[in-house]
Amino acid sequence: MFKFAVLSGIFFFAIAMFGESSFRKTEDSILVKKNRSTAREISKKENSTPMTPPLSKGNPEEYQKSIIQIKVTFQEPEYHQPWKKKSPRVRRGVGLVTEGNRILIPYTLLPDATLIEVKKYSSYSEIKAVVFRKDPESNLALLRVEKKNFFEDLAPLPLSPIVVFPKQANIYQLDNSGSIQSTAATLLSMDMDQMPLGQIELPVVDISSSEGLNGFGEIAIESGRVVGLLFDFTSGKNSGRIIPSFIIQKFLNTPGVDLFAHKGFRFRPITDTTVKKYYGMEESDSGILVADVIPGSSASGVLKLEDIILEFGGKKVDSKGYIEHPLYGKQVLSFLAHAGDSFGFSLGKEIPILILRDKKKISLNMKLKPFPHDAVRIPFKNTPATNDFAVEGGFVFLELSEALLEEWGKDWRSRVDRKLLYLFDYAKFHEKEGDVGKIVLLSQVLPDESNNGFHDLSFKIVEKLDGKDVKSVNELKRNLKDGKGDFALISLDDGTEIALERSKLKEINDRIYKSYKIRMPEN
């Protein structure tokens, strides 16, 4: 975590985020290398009906055999009252038929799904599908359809071996009658950015189109080949983003849960001459300053705070963190660690780094690892793996997460408690490898005669229970139940202390659960 003073830490963090923000290419054309490996066979025993051979010609009428309508019914939890569910809603999107009798969709269609249905061009019936595989980092998922012969009149489309910028392409989807709908678009440039629910910056392709699109999986095709899946579109700006074909290829071809490496550090630019002199950089040197190292990551135990990275993956790093890619021009150095397969940099491989530490140049090798989810103290981007909560004596206990903060609405950052916002911005990760636990909050008090005097408490941090640190809601529940003292003493960050009489807690809880219609999960 940051070791700087608070003001310096905030300054460093802001610049670090600027240094790693999305960027655009200036070259007139960019070639994207093809992953030549063939799509691996998946579960031959399931859905083994042979499909029509892959379509190779650019015939739009034939694309209907490769494009599927997707309907996902979902029901989100009420994160501030997690014993409740929000009203069911529906997401609609587009899927692409792949080899192995699967349907490729954006992962963002799936969170909190209760039912997934698919419809093809030759049928008006919606058929149930289930998730076969998913990867939030690439924003991709595969569906399996159990109905026999569903794929018999369908065919996969080939992925494009190259992507050229700028270039005209068409975006395709299927309407309710089973007919193909086409929209013209321009492929503009390539950026590095996180997917909507991912933690790892990956290549994305920026597009523009004068016609409205949804951004839920529409298929981008150029010369009969798929160049990407549209996952984002802003009608007011006529702009969107697609997942490029080489990322799709890696998702389809790479087995396992973790597909992409993560560099494990954040940095800030070094553009000031005085700063360069302070760190002992030569006039000809350029590089970036390591501002944060994530515990348990690729960089943990290799890089240190205030290391200067001069070279990364054998390539010189400029003052803003860019390297020169032989095909793509300037790319942020994350490209090599996260999507550098063509250079031999992938999960489990080592990437060479030249650093300046204590004014001495040192060559290091960093083994590339997945994003260290265990290091996360405050779940962010992706939905929390669990939604643990406790209601004890009318006091509602939750774990701090981005999903909880977003319950304040679209402008939640300007509405939430400033202390919680500070923790979210600067304490997302544990400080040391091996640290565990989340931040537990007393989110509200359900009024009852047993908790008079505390009804106005809300969103306070639970620091201790019976003098011991609280690291999770489940730990708090266990210690409330199994503690030895007659009273459980809960200490909050504002100095408030709450005493709960253990012998009466079950009676109080039963009354409150009944009064507020709370159904507690089985433990």
WOTAPE-V632476 format. One record per helix or strand of 2 or more residues. SS is the DSSP state (~ for helix, > for strand). FROM is the first residue (numbers start at 0). TO is the last residue. If there is no record, write none. Layout:
ss=SS from=FROM to=TO
ss=SS from=FROM to=TO
This chain:
ss=~ from=5 to=18
ss=~ from=59 to=64
ss=> from=66 to=73
ss=> from=88 to=97
ss=> from=101 to=105
ss=~ from=106 to=108
ss=> from=112 to=118
ss=> from=126 to=134
ss=> from=139 to=144
ss=> from=166 to=173
ss=> from=179 to=193
ss=> from=200 to=207
ss=> from=218 to=221
ss=> from=224 to=233
ss=~ from=234 to=236
ss=> from=238 to=243
ss=~ from=244 to=252
ss=> from=264 to=268
ss=~ from=272 to=277
ss=> from=287 to=292
ss=> from=307 to=311
ss=> from=314 to=315
ss=> from=321 to=324
ss=> from=328 to=331
ss=~ from=333 to=338
ss=~ from=340 to=342
ss=> from=349 to=356
ss=> from=359 to=366
ss=~ from=372 to=374
ss=> from=388 to=391
ss=> from=394 to=398
ss=~ from=401 to=407
ss=~ from=411 to=413
ss=~ from=417 to=425
ss=> from=439 to=444
ss=~ from=448 to=450
ss=> from=459 to=464
ss=> from=467 to=468
ss=~ from=472 to=481
ss=> from=486 to=491
ss=> from=496 to=500
ss=~ from=501 to=514
